[in-house]
Amino acid sequence: MEILQKALLFLFVVLAVVGVVRLFRTPLRIAAKIILNTILGFAGLILLNLAAPFTGIALGVNLFNAVVIGVLGLPGFALLLLVRWILLT
């Protein structure tokens, strides 16, 4: 390949990558936000279980609980506590 052909191929690849990133910007941003909130949900569950001897409130540390708390926030936490209370009584 000639240097001009290589440069044109490189330019085409760069423009294609930029186009794909621009096309999927919003879905990638939403996915990143959900992943970050899930990580924060895990951290919240771990802190909740560390405080369980003092509060008497404990939930399992698993992916489902973390996603529910990460996506729904405080209402998700209340929902998980309500479901746990209903199932255990």
C-alpha positions as CSV (number, residue, x, y, z in Angstrom):
1,M,0.0,0.0,0.0
2,E,1.1,3.4,-0.7
3,I,1.4,6.0,2.0
4,L,-1.6,7.9,0.6
5,Q,-3.8,4.8,0.8
6,K,-2.7,4.1,4.3
7,A,-3.5,7.7,5.4
8,L,-6.9,7.5,3.8
9,L,-7.6,4.1,5.4
10,F,-6.6,5.6,8.8
11,L,-8.8,8.6,8.3
12,F,-11.7,6.4,7.4
13,V,-11.3,4.2,10.5
14,V,-11.0,7.3,12.7
15,L,-14.1,8.8,11.3
16,A,-16.0,5.5,11.6
17,V,-15.0,5.1,15.3
18,V,-16.0,8.7,16.0
19,G,-19.4,8.1,14.2
20,V,-20.1,5.0,16.3
21,V,-19.2,6.7,19.5
22,R,-21.5,9.7,18.6
23,L,-24.3,7.3,17.7
24,F,-24.1,5.3,20.9
25,R,-23.2,8.2,23.3
26,T,-26.5,8.3,25.1
27,P,-26.9,4.6,25.6
28,L,-23.3,4.3,26.8
29,R,-23.8,7.2,29.2
30,I,-27.0,5.5,30.6
31,A,-25.1,2.2,31.0
32,A,-22.2,3.9,32.7
33,K,-24.6,5.6,35.1
34,I,-26.4,2.3,35.9
35,I,-23.0,0.6,36.5
36,L,-21.9,3.4,38.8
37,N,-25.1,3.4,40.8
38,T,-24.9,-0.4,41.1
39,I,-21.4,-0.1,42.6
40,L,-22.7,2.5,45.0
41,G,-25.6,0.2,45.8
42,F,-23.1,-2.5,46.7
43,A,-21.2,-0.1,49.0
44,G,-24.5,0.9,50.6
45,L,-25.4,-2.7,51.2
46,I,-22.0,-3.4,52.8
47,L,-22.3,-0.4,55.1
48,L,-25.9,-1.5,56.0
49,N,-24.7,-5.0,56.9
50,L,-21.8,-3.5,59.0
51,A,-24.3,-1.5,60.9
52,A,-26.8,-4.4,61.3
53,P,-25.8,-5.4,64.8
54,F,-26.8,-1.8,66.0
55,T,-29.8,-1.3,63.8
56,G,-31.3,-4.8,63.3
57,I,-31.7,-4.1,59.6
58,A,-29.8,-6.3,57.2
59,L,-30.1,-7.2,53.5
60,G,-28.1,-9.7,51.5
61,V,-25.2,-8.3,49.5
62,N,-25.9,-9.5,46.0
63,L,-26.2,-8.2,42.5
64,F,-30.0,-8.0,42.4
65,N,-30.2,-6.0,45.6
66,A,-27.4,-3.7,44.4
67,V,-29.1,-3.0,41.1
68,V,-32.5,-2.4,42.7
69,I,-30.9,0.1,45.1
70,G,-28.7,1.6,42.4
71,V,-31.6,2.2,40.0
72,L,-34.4,3.0,42.3
73,G,-32.4,4.6,45.2
74,L,-34.1,5.0,48.5
75,P,-37.5,3.8,47.3
76,G,-35.7,0.6,46.1
77,F,-34.1,0.2,49.5
78,A,-37.6,0.5,51.1
79,L,-39.0,-1.9,48.6
80,L,-36.4,-4.5,49.4
81,L,-37.0,-4.1,53.2
82,L,-40.7,-4.4,52.6
83,V,-40.3,-7.6,50.5
84,R,-38.0,-9.1,53.1
85,W,-40.5,-8.2,55.9
86,I,-43.4,-9.8,54.0
87,L,-41.5,-12.9,53.1
88,L,-40.2,-13.5,56.7
89,T,-43.5,-13.0,58.5
